């Protein structure tokens, strides 16, 4: 994690990381003002808080209340060496906790991350640099012999060269990547989380049998998502990009709507129109892109090559972003390598969906076949030792598809996790299933798995597949676990041979889709210097239902974004119009405003926690419609997940409205004790909110210029780097 420090007045300092700011000072004894804890105080507190976190995890997993558990830490300084200290952590436990859990709680503290880092002894490197953002990839190094060349199945270059090329490419773009965490819970299963140090919202996870393969996986995923603009999928990119010569890619085209909002000619083809507009309900306005919000330019569309005949077909960016999420995008050392990864993922998700929604029982992989892969067996055996039964299944549906499945059971909670992996090689597909299972997870994280069900509706409900796509946390049918398999086991092999193995495998996978009667469309994105592509298989590789284009389109943001960002400047008529649109939209009141308008507010602010319900409430307060506000504040208090401070503000609003709406009550009779209960500052804000002198308490003014929105601006800084590289590549192409 990158922590940047700014020097403030006197001895005060400001440390910034992620979306947080921490202020440090020195005590008066050391010439400071004592206005904040000192750096060493934060260090001491970090180990106590970390220990308490692991106690909380242990207790929550076992439904042990923590309100009567107390924890303290004392540091005992050696009188002859002040840098040698003993940290004594003590826990006071209620008498009704069992002896087993008492021991478990003490052992949980032993897992404290701060403790382990201190005990291991961190290495400090202190150096001067010309620019803090330079040397961007120094944090990515993994110890490897410079002369070593490690080849793995599926990669056209050694891992060492793959990592060097990808990290060099990102450094060249000015993107500083940091490794936020590593995981290696069982043998031969590694995963890590990497992110942009400047914009942590841009992150990816990697997995593999070694730390090098996991790092290559994470970097490849980062480049694919950067190349395909996935990091910025649903966000507003601001006026700078909305009015730029191109918004998404230099080869984009803009199509003007036809008469009466008809679909423009030249969008999609007959095959895809049958899929995306079967009833003729799709209109041009459904396809305005969310990112620019510039509907006056028309519909932005990107060229894809139809693989059956090489013809160019234009797909609206809005359609891609709404339906496909990250499915079917990849980056590789070569285009063929990227194609194999894209197609493998498409088969993995589609076959997984068919199996889960069809409640299909899969055949077990025989022990003698599994024994051919001792590294995989070692990881599975360790999971079994930890108390998690593991099922290894052939998900190829009788040898039709290159897909495998590893399913984990958690007897402690009754939850299950079905992890799928795909690749032309059975071994690689099986390895991916296992590494996906533990990607970014701790053993505690396996306690949150959903329980299987015999209720078919819960399994086939569309959002269940979305949950499976995002993190495999969806519901699985008990029928999936039947010992009576619906298919026979097949020891399949779709892998190619020799130097052109990836090209052969890509041709094989394309061939399977052709035999199924599927049209395939591909775009290559190489302007950033990477071999990246995106493959769409309409009617097969979508993640969200096609109906979402009409009924749950992300460009609904366009109806609200400008007014919400200009909230403080709206007069009463404009506020009433905004409120009416919100009511008519039938949007869920608990949708957050970040999601609604595609703007990344700092989640630690009132804007970041704001929901449609609270926005309606604040508008009604501003309009002095107290009856509507009273109804909404009651709903807010009943289901509020906001901060305690915000909750107290609305408790005070609620009682003040109660008095104002009761003709028999006078506010001046209750105000003194309201102030004693809620404090003068809070009551000033509440009374100001009802008399009109305070509007939208807690929400700082902003606008379509996005001023003051540091988190969103950092996201745009990231996009600006990719956009500039594409513009430069386009200029070179025209110049050449």
C-alpha positions in Angstrom: 0.0 0.0 0.0 1.3 3.4 -1.0 1.1 6.0 1.8 1.9 9.6 0.8 2.8 12.1 3.5 2.3 15.8 3.5 3.9 18.2 5.9 1.4 20.5 7.7 1.8 23.3 10.2 4.4 22.9 13.0 5.0 19.2 13.6 1.7 17.9 12.2 1.8 15.5 9.3 -0.9 14.1 7.0 -0.7 10.6 5.7 -3.0 9.7 2.7 -3.8 6.2 1.5 -6.8 4.8 -0.3 -9.7 7.1 0.7 -8.4 7.8 4.2 -6.4 10.7 5.7 -4.6 10.2 9.1 -3.2 13.2 11.0 -0.2 12.7 13.3 1.3 15.2 15.8 3.8 15.1 18.6 3.0 15.6 22.3 3.7 18.9 23.9 6.7 17.3 25.6 8.3 16.8 22.1 7.5 20.3 20.9 4.2 19.4 19.3 0.6 20.6 20.1 -0.7 17.2 21.1 -3.5 17.6 18.6 -3.4 14.0 17.4 -1.6 10.8 18.2 2.0 10.4 17.3 3.3 8.0 14.6 4.5 5.5 17.2 1.1 5.7 19.0 -0.5 4.6 15.7 1.9 1.8 15.4 1.1 0.5 18.9 -2.6 0.8 18.3 -2.4 -1.1 15.0 -1.3 -4.3 16.7 -4.1 -4.1 19.4 -6.7 -3.3 16.7 -5.4 -6.1 14.5 -5.6 -8.6 17.4 -9.2 -7.5 18.2 -10.1 -7.9 14.5 -9.1 -11.6 14.6 -11.0 -12.1 17.8 -14.0 -10.6 16.2 -13.7 -12.9 13.1 -13.4 -16.0 15.4 -16.4 -15.0 17.5 -18.6 -14.0 14.5 -18.0 -17.3 12.8 -19.2 -19.2 15.9 -22.0 -16.7 16.9 -20.2 -15.7 20.1 -21.3 -12.2 21.3 -18.4 -9.8 21.7 -20.0 -7.0 23.7 -18.6 -8.4 27.0 -15.2 -9.3 25.6 -12.4 -6.8 26.5 -8.9 -6.6 25.1 -6.0 -4.5 26.1 -2.3 -4.2 25.1 0.6 -2.9 27.0 4.1 -2.4 25.7 6.9 -3.1 28.2 10.1 -1.2 27.3 13.5 -2.8 28.1 15.3 -0.3 30.4 18.7 -0.9 28.6 17.3 -0.9 25.0 14.2 1.1 24.3 13.9 -0.5 20.8 13.5 -3.9 22.5 9.9 -4.1 23.7 7.4 -6.7 24.8 3.8 -6.4 23.7 1.5 -8.0 26.3 -2.0 -8.5 24.9 -4.6 -9.5 27.5 -8.2 -10.7 26.8 -11.0 -10.7 29.4 -13.7 -13.3 28.5 -17.2 -13.8 29.9 -17.5 -17.0 32.1 -20.0 -18.6 29.7 -17.5 -19.1 26.9 -16.3 -22.7 26.6 -12.8 -23.8 27.3 -12.4 -24.8 23.6 -13.5 -21.3 22.5 -11.2 -19.6 25.1 -8.3 -21.4 23.5 -9.5 -20.6 20.0 -9.8 -16.9 20.8 -6.2 -16.8 22.1 -5.0 -18.7 19.1 -6.8 -16.3 16.8 -4.8 -13.4 18.2 -1.6 -15.3 17.3 -2.7 -14.8 13.6 -2.6 -11.0 13.8 -1.0 -9.7 10.7 0.8 -6.8 12.4 2.2 -9.2 14.9 3.5 -11.5 12.3 5.1 -8.7 10.3 6.9 -7.3 13.4 8.1 -10.8 14.4 9.4 -11.6 11.0 11.2 -8.2 10.8 10.3 -6.0 7.9 13.1 -4.8 5.6 13.4 -1.0 5.2 14.8 0.6 2.0 15.4 4.3 2.3 16.3 6.2 -0.9 16.0 9.5 -2.8 14.0 9.6 -6.0 13.5 12.4 -8.6 9.7 11.6 -8.7 7.6 9.6 -6.3 5.6 8.2 -9.2 8.7 7.1 -11.1 10.2 3.6 -10.8 6.6 2.5 -11.0 6.9 -1.2 -11.0 9.6 -1.6 -8.3 7.0 -3.1 -5.9 6.3 -6.0 -8.3 9.6 -7.8 -8.1 9.5 -11.5 -7.2 12.8 -13.1 -6.4 13.9 -15.1 -9.5 17.1 -16.0 -11.1 17.8 -13.7 -14.0 18.8 -16.7 -16.2 15.7 -18.7 -15.3 13.1 -19.3 -17.9 9.9 -20.9 -16.6 7.4 -22.1 -19.2 3.9 -23.0 -18.3 1.0 -24.4 -20.4 -0.9 -21.6 -22.2 2.0 -19.0 -22.2 3.9 -18.3 -25.3 6.8 -16.7 -23.4 8.5 -17.6 -20.1 6.9 -16.3 -17.0 9.9 -14.1 -16.2 9.7 -12.4 -19.6 5.9 -12.2 -19.4 6.1 -10.3 -16.1 8.9 -8.0 -17.3 7.0 -7.1 -20.5 3.6 -6.5 -18.8 5.1 -4.5 -15.8 7.2 -2.5 -18.3 4.2 -1.6 -20.4 2.2 -0.4 -17.3 5.3 1.6 -16.1 5.5 3.2 -19.6 1.9 4.4 -19.3 2.8 6.0 -15.9 0.7 3.5 -13.9 2.2 2.6 -10.6 1.1 -0.9 -9.6 1.4 -2.1 -6.1 0.8 -5.6 -4.6 -1.8 -5.2 -1.8 -1.8 -8.8 -0.6 -0.6 -12.4 -1.2 -2.4 -15.6 -0.4 -0.9 -19.1 -0.2 -3.2 -21.1 2.0 -2.5 -24.6 0.6 0.4 -26.0 -1.5 0.6 -24.9 -5.2 -2.3 -22.4 -4.9 -1.2 -18.8 -5.0 -3.2 -15.6 -5.4 -2.6 -11.9 -5.1 -4.3 -8.6 -5.3 -2.7 -5.7 -7.3 -3.9 -2.2 -7.8 -3.0 1.2 -9.1 -1.3 3.0 -6.2 -2.9 6.3 -7.3 -6.4 5.0 -8.1 -7.0 1.8 -5.9 -10.4 1.3 -7.6 -8.4 0.0 -10.6 -7.4 -3.4 -9.3 -7.2 -7.1 -10.3 -6.6 -10.5 -8.8 -4.3 -13.1 -10.1 -4.0 -16.8 -9.4 -1.7 -19.7 -10.2 0.3 -22.7 -9.0 3.3 -20.5 -8.2 3.7 -16.9 -7.1 5.2 -16.0 -10.5 2.3 -17.5 -12.5 -0.2 -15.7 -10.1 1.6 -12.4 -10.7 1.6 -12.9 -14.5 -2.1 -13.7 -14.2 -2.8 -10.5 -12.2 -0.8 -8.3 -14.6 -2.5 -9.9 -17.6 -5.9 -9.2 -16.1 -5.0 -5.6 -15.3 -3.9 -5.0 -18.9 -7.0 -6.6 -20.4 -9.2 -4.5 -18.2 -7.3 -1.3 -19.0 -7.3 -2.1 -22.7 -11.1 -2.8 -22.7 -11.9 0.2 -20.4 -13.5 -2.2 -17.9 -12.2 -0.3 -14.9 -14.3 2.7 -16.0 -17.3 0.7 -17.2 -20.3 2.4 -15.5 -18.6 5.7 -14.5 -19.1 9.2 -15.9 -15.9 10.3 -17.6 -16.6 14.1 -17.4 -17.0 16.8 -20.0 -13.3 16.6 -21.0 -13.8 13.2 -22.5 -17.4 13.6 -23.5 -16.4 16.3 -26.0 -13.0 14.9 -27.0 -12.4 13.8 -30.7 -13.0 10.3 -29.4 -14.4 9.0 -26.1 -13.6 5.3 -26.0 -11.3 4.4 -28.9 -10.1 6.3 -32.0 -12.0 3.9 -34.3 -15.4 4.4 -32.7 -18.4 5.7 -34.7 -21.3 7.7 -33.6 -24.8 7.0 -35.1 -27.6 9.6 -35.1 -31.0 8.2 -33.9 -33.6 7.7 -36.6 -37.1 9.2 -36.6 -39.1 8.8 -33.5 -35.9 7.5 -31.7 -35.6 4.5 -34.1 -32.4 2.5 -34.1 -29.9 4.0 -36.4 -29.0 2.1 -39.6 -25.6 0.5 -39.5 -25.7 -0.7 -35.9 -25.4 -4.4 -35.3 -26.3 -7.0 -38.0 -29.4 -9.1 -38.7 -28.1 -12.0 -36.5 -27.6 -9.7 -33.4 -30.7 -7.7 -34.0 -32.7 -10.9 -33.6 -31.1 -11.4 -30.2 -31.1 -7.8 -28.9 -34.3 -6.5 -30.5 -36.6 -9.5 -30.9 -39.8 -7.5 -30.3 -38.8 -4.2 -31.9 -38.8 -2.4 -28.5 -35.2 -1.3 -28.5 -34.8 2.4 -29.2 -31.7 4.5 -29.9 -32.0 6.3 -26.5 -31.6 2.9 -24.8 -28.1 2.8 -26.4 -26.7 6.2 -25.4 -23.5 5.6 -23.6 -23.3 6.2 -19.8 -19.7 7.3 -19.9 -19.9 10.4 -22.0 -23.5 11.2 -21.3 -23.3 13.1 -24.6 -26.6 12.0 -26.2 -26.3 14.8 -28.7 -23.5 13.0 -30.4 -25.8 10.0 -30.8 -25.0 6.3 -30.2 -21.3 5.4 -29.8 -20.4 2.1 -31.3 -17.2 0.0 -31.7 -16.2 -2.1 -34.7 -16.0 -5.9 -34.2 -15.0 -8.4 -36.9 -17.5 -11.2 -37.5 -15.4 -14.3 -37.5 -17.5 -16.2 -40.0 -16.8 -13.9 -42.9 -14.5 -11.0 -41.6 -17.2 -8.4 -42.0 -17.1 -5.4 -39.6 -20.2 -5.0 -37.3 -20.7 -2.0 -35.0 -21.7 -2.8 -31.4 -23.0 0.0 -29.2 -20.6 0.6 -26.2 -23.7 0.8 -24.0 -24.9 -2.7 -25.1 -21.5 -4.2 -24.3 -21.1 -2.6 -20.9 -24.7 -3.5 -19.9 -24.7 -7.2 -20.8 -21.2 -8.6 -20.9 -19.3 -7.2 -17.9 -15.7 -8.5 -18.1 -16.6 -11.7 -19.9 -14.6 -12.5 -23.0 -11.7 -10.1 -22.6 -8.0 -11.0 -22.3 -4.4 -10.0 -22.8 -1.5 -12.2 -23.7 2.0 -12.4 -25.0 0.5 -13.1 -28.4 -3.0 -12.5 -29.9 -3.5 -16.3 -30.1 -2.7 -16.7 -26.4 -5.2 -13.9 -25.6 -7.9 -15.5 -27.8 -7.5 -18.9 -26.0 -8.0 -17.2 -22.7 -11.0 -15.2 -23.9 -12.7 -18.3 -25.4 -11.9 -20.5 -22.4 -13.5 -18.0 -20.0 -16.6 -17.7 -22.3 -17.0 -21.5 -22.2 -16.3 -21.6 -18.5 -19.1 -19.1 -17.7 -21.6 -20.5 -20.2 -21.2 -24.1 -19.3 -21.2 -23.2 -15.6 -24.5 -21.5 -16.1 -26.0 -24.5 -18.0 -24.9 -26.8 -15.2 -26.1 -24.7 -12.3 -29.4 -23.6 -13.8 -30.1 -27.1 -15.2 -29.2 -28.6 -11.8 -27.0 -31.1 -13.6 -25.1 -33.7 -11.6 -21.5 -34.0 -12.8 -19.3 -37.1 -12.8 -16.4 -37.4 -10.4 -12.8 -37.4 -11.7 -11.5 -40.9 -11.1 -8.6 -41.2 -8.5 -6.2 -42.6 -11.1 -6.7 -39.6 -13.4 -6.4 -37.1 -10.5 -3.2 -38.9 -9.4 -1.5 -37.7 -12.7 -1.5 -34.2 -11.2 0.3 -34.4 -7.8 0.5 -30.7 -7.3 -3.2 -30.3 -7.6 -3.7 -33.4 -5.3 -1.5 -31.8 -2.7 -3.6 -28.6 -2.6 -6.8 -30.6 -2.3 -5.4 -32.8 0.5 -4.5 -29.7 2.5 -8.1 -28.4 2.2 -9.4 -31.8 3.4 -7.0 -31.6 6.4 -8.4 -28.2 7.2 -11.9 -29.7 7.4 -13.2 -28.8 3.9 -14.4 -31.8 1.9 -13.6 -31.3 -1.8 -15.3 -32.8 -4.9 -13.5 -32.8 -8.2 -15.8 -33.0 -11.2 -15.7 -33.2 -15.0 -17.7 -30.3 -16.3 -17.1 -31.0 -20.0 -20.7 -32.4 -20.4 -19.5 -35.6 -21.9 -16.4 -34.2 -23.5 -18.1 -31.3 -25.4 -16.4 -28.4 -23.6 -12.9 -27.8 -22.0 -14.3 -27.2 -18.5 -13.6 -28.7 -15.0 -15.1 -28.1 -11.6 -13.8 -28.2 -8.0 -16.4 -27.8 -5.3 -15.7 -27.2 -1.6 -18.0 -27.9 1.3 -17.9 -26.2 4.7 -19.5 -28.6 7.2 -19.1 -25.9 9.9 -21.6 -23.6 8.2 -23.3 -25.9 5.6 -22.1 -23.6 2.8 -20.7 -24.7 -0.6 -18.5 -23.1 -3.3 -18.5 -24.5 -6.8 -15.5 -23.2 -8.7 -15.1 -23.8 -12.5 -12.1 -23.4 -14.7 -11.6 -23.8 -18.4 -8.7 -24.3 -20.8 -8.0 -26.7 -23.8 -5.7 -28.7 -21.4 -7.6 -30.7 -18.7 -4.7 -30.2 -16.3 -4.7 -26.4 -16.7 -8.5 -26.3 -16.5 -8.4 -28.3 -13.2 -5.6 -26.1 -11.8 -7.7 -23.0 -12.6 -10.7 -24.4 -10.9 -8.6 -25.0 -7.7 -6.8 -21.7 -7.7 -10.0 -19.8 -8.4 -11.5 -21.5 -5.4 -9.1 -19.8 -3.1 -8.3 -16.6 -5.0 -8.1 -13.8 -2.5 -9.8 -15.9 0.2 -8.8 -16.8 3.7 -10.1 -19.8 5.5 -12.5 -17.4 7.4 -13.8 -16.2 4.1 -15.0 -19.7 3.4 -17.5 -19.3 6.3 -19.7 -17.0 4.2 -20.6 -19.5 1.5 -24.3 -19.9 0.7 -26.1 -23.1 1.5 -27.3 -25.5 -1.2 -31.0 -25.7 -1.8 -33.7 -27.9 -3.5 -35.6 -24.7 -4.5 -35.0 -24.5 -8.2 -36.2 -20.9 -8.4 -33.4 -19.7 -6.2 -30.9 -21.3 -8.6 -32.4 -20.2 -11.9 -33.1 -16.6 -10.7 -31.0 -14.4 -13.1 -29.1 -12.5 -10.4 -27.9 -15.8 -9.0 -25.7 -16.3 -12.1 -24.5 -12.7 -11.8 -23.3 -13.6 -8.2 -21.6 -16.7 -9.5 -19.9 -14.6 -12.2 -18.7 -11.9 -9.8 -17.2 -14.1 -7.1 -18.8 -17.6 -7.4 -20.9 -16.8 -4.3 -24.2 -17.8 -5.8 -26.5 -20.6 -4.7 -26.0 -24.2 -5.8 -28.7 -26.9 -6.1 -28.5 -30.0 -3.9 -29.2 -31.9 -7.1 -25.8 -30.9 -8.3 -24.4 -33.2 -5.5 -26.2 -36.4 -6.6 -24.0 -39.4 -6.9 -26.0 -40.4 -10.0 -24.3 -38.3 -12.7 -26.1 -37.0 -15.7 -22.9 -37.5 -17.9 -20.1 -40.0 -18.0 -16.6 -39.0 -17.2 -14.4 -38.1 -20.2 -10.7 -37.6 -20.0 -10.9 -34.9 -22.7 -8.0 -33.0 -24.4 -8.5 -30.0 -26.7 -4.8 -28.9 -26.4 -2.6 -28.1 -29.4 1.0 -29.2 -29.9 4.3 -27.5 -30.6 5.1 -23.8 -31.2 1.7 -23.0 -32.6 -0.3 -24.7 -29.8 -2.2 -21.5 -28.9 -3.2 -20.8 -32.5 -4.3 -24.4 -32.9 -6.3 -24.2 -29.6 -7.9 -20.9 -30.6 -9.0 -22.5 -33.9 -10.4 -25.5 -32.0 -12.4 -23.3 -29.6 -13.7 -21.1 -32.4 -14.7 -24.3 -34.2 -16.8 -25.5 -31.3 -18.8 -22.3 -31.3 -19.3 -22.5 -35.1 -20.6 -26.1 -34.7 -23.1 -24.8 -32.2 -24.3 -22.2 -34.7 -23.0 -19.2 -32.8 -21.7 -16.1 -34.6 -18.5 -14.8 -32.9 -17.3 -11.1 -33.0 -13.8 -9.9 -32.0 -12.1 -6.6 -31.5 -8.3 -6.3 -31.0 -7.1 -3.5 -28.7 -3.3 -3.1 -29.2 -3.0 0.7 -28.9 -1.5 0.4 -25.4 1.3 -1.9 -26.7 -0.4 -5.1 -25.5 -1.9 -8.0 -27.3 -5.5 -7.6 -26.0 -8.8 -8.6 -27.4 -12.5 -8.8 -26.6 -14.7 -11.6 -28.0 -18.5 -11.4 -28.0 -20.7 -14.4 -28.6 -24.3 -13.0 -28.7 -26.9 -15.2 -27.2 -24.2 -17.1 -25.3 -21.6 -15.0 -23.4 -23.9 -12.3 -21.9 -23.9 -12.1 -18.1 -27.0 -9.9 -17.6 -30.4 -10.6 -19.3 -30.9 -8.9 -22.7 -34.1 -7.3 -21.2 -31.8 -5.1 -19.1 -31.2 -2.9 -22.2 -34.8 -1.7 -21.8 -35.7 -2.2 -18.2 -32.4 -1.8 -16.2 -30.0 0.1 -18.4 -27.1 1.8 -16.8 -27.8 4.9 -18.9 -30.7 5.7 -16.6 -28.0 7.8 -15.0 -28.5 10.3 -17.8 -31.9 11.2 -16.4 -30.5 12.2 -13.0 -26.8 12.8 -13.1 -26.7 16.5 -13.9 -29.4 17.5 -11.5 -27.9 15.5 -8.6 -24.4 16.9 -9.1 -26.0 20.4 -9.3 -28.3 19.7 -6.3 -27.4 22.8 -4.3 -28.1 25.1 -7.4 -31.6 23.8 -8.2 -34.6 25.9 -7.4 -37.8 24.5 -6.0 -39.3 23.8 -9.4 -36.2 21.8 -10.5 -36.2 19.9 -7.2 -39.8 19.0 -7.7 -39.1 17.8 -11.2 -36.1 15.7 -10.0 -38.2 14.2 -7.2 -41.0 13.3 -9.7 -38.5 11.6 -12.0 -37.1 9.6 -9.1 -40.6 8.5 -8.1 -41.7 7.6 -11.6 -38.5 5.6 -12.3 -39.5 3.0 -9.7 -35.9 2.5 -8.8 -35.1 0.7 -5.5 -35.0 3.3 -2.7 -31.9 1.6 -1.4 -29.9 2.0 -4.6 -26.8 4.2 -3.7 -26.2 7.4 -5.7 -22.7 6.2 -6.7 -24.3 3.4 -8.7 -27.2 5.5 -10.0 -25.2 8.3 -11.6 -21.8 6.6 -12.0 -19.7 9.0 -9.9 -17.2 7.7 -7.4 -17.8 9.7 -4.2 -15.5 8.9 -1.3 -17.4 6.2 0.6 -16.5 7.7 3.9 -18.5 10.9 3.2 -22.3 11.5 3.3 -22.3 11.6 -0.5 -20.6 8.2 -0.6 -23.4 6.7 1.7 -26.3 8.5 0.0 -29.2 6.4 -1.3 -32.2 7.3 -3.4 -34.3 7.2 -0.2 -32.1 9.7 1.6 -31.9 12.0 -1.4 -35.7 12.0 -1.6 -35.9 12.8 2.1 -33.4 15.7 1.8 -35.3 17.1 -1.3 -38.6 17.0 0.7 -37.0 18.8 3.6 -35.8 21.5 1.2 -39.3 21.7 -0.3 -40.8 21.9 3.2 -43.0 18.8 2.5 -42.8 17.6 6.1 -45.3 14.8 5.7 -43.4 13.1 2.9 -40.1 13.7 4.8 -41.6 12.2 7.9 -42.6 9.0 6.1 -39.2 8.7 4.5 -37.2 9.4 7.7 -39.0 6.6 9.4 -38.2 4.2 6.6 -34.6 5.5 6.7 -34.2 4.9 10.5 -35.7 1.4 10.2 -33.3 0.2 7.5 -30.4 2.6 7.8 -26.9 1.2 7.2 -25.3 4.7 7.3 -22.9 6.0 9.9 -23.9 6.4 13.6 -23.5 10.2 13.2 -25.9 10.3 10.2 -28.3 8.1 12.1 -28.4 10.5 15.0 -29.0 13.4 12.7 -32.1 11.7 11.3 -33.3 10.7 14.7 -33.3 14.4 15.6 -35.0 15.2 12.3 -37.7 12.6 13.1 -38.6 14.0 16.5 -38.6 17.6 15.2 -40.9 16.6 12.4 -43.1 14.8 14.9 -43.5 18.0 16.8 -44.0 20.2 13.7 -46.7 18.0 12.3 -48.7 17.9 15.6 -50.8 21.0 16.1 -50.9 20.4 19.8 -47.1 20.6 20.2 -44.7 23.5 20.0 -41.1 23.1 19.1 -39.9 25.7 21.5 -41.2 23.5 24.4 -39.0 20.6 23.3 -36.0 22.3 21.8 -33.9 22.7 25.1 -34.0 18.9 25.8 -33.6 18.0 22.1 -30.4 20.0 22.3 -29.3 18.2 25.4 -29.9 14.9 23.7 -28.5 15.6 20.3 -26.1 18.5 20.8 -26.2 22.1 19.6 -24.3 21.6 16.4 -26.6 18.8 15.3 -29.8 20.5 16.3 -28.7 23.7 14.5 -28.4 21.6 11.3 -31.8 19.9 11.9 -33.7 23.1 12.6 -32.0 24.8 9.7 -33.1 21.8 7.5 -36.7 22.3 8.4 -36.8 26.2 8.3 -35.0 26.3 5.0 -31.7 27.9 6.1 -29.8 24.7 5.7 -30.2 22.6 2.5 -28.9 19.1 2.0 -27.0 18.9 5.2 -23.8 16.9 4.9 -23.6 17.0 1.1 -20.8 19.3 -0.1 -21.6 21.2 -3.3 -20.3 19.9 -6.6 -21.2 20.0 -10.3 -20.7 18.4 -13.6 -17.1 19.6 -13.3 -16.7 17.0 -10.5 -14.9 19.5 -8.3 -13.9 18.2 -4.9 -14.4 14.5 -5.9 -10.9 13.3 -5.3 -11.7 9.6 -5.6 -13.4 10.1 -9.0 -10.7 12.4 -10.2 -8.1 9.7 -9.5 -10.1 7.2 -11.5 -10.2 9.7 -14.4 -6.5 10.2 -14.1 -6.1 6.5 -14.7 -8.3 6.7 -17.8 -6.5 9.8 -19.0 -3.3 7.8 -19.3 -4.9 5.1 -21.5 -6.8 7.7 -23.6 -3.6 9.6 -24.3 -1.8 6.5 -25.3 -4.6 5.6 -27.7 -4.6 9.1 -29.2 -0.8 8.9 -29.7 -1.1 5.5 -31.4 -3.8 6.8 -33.7 -1.6 9.8 -34.7 1.4 7.4 -35.4 -0.9 5.2 -37.5 -2.1 8.2 -39.6 1.4 9.5 -39.9 2.7 6.1 -41.0 
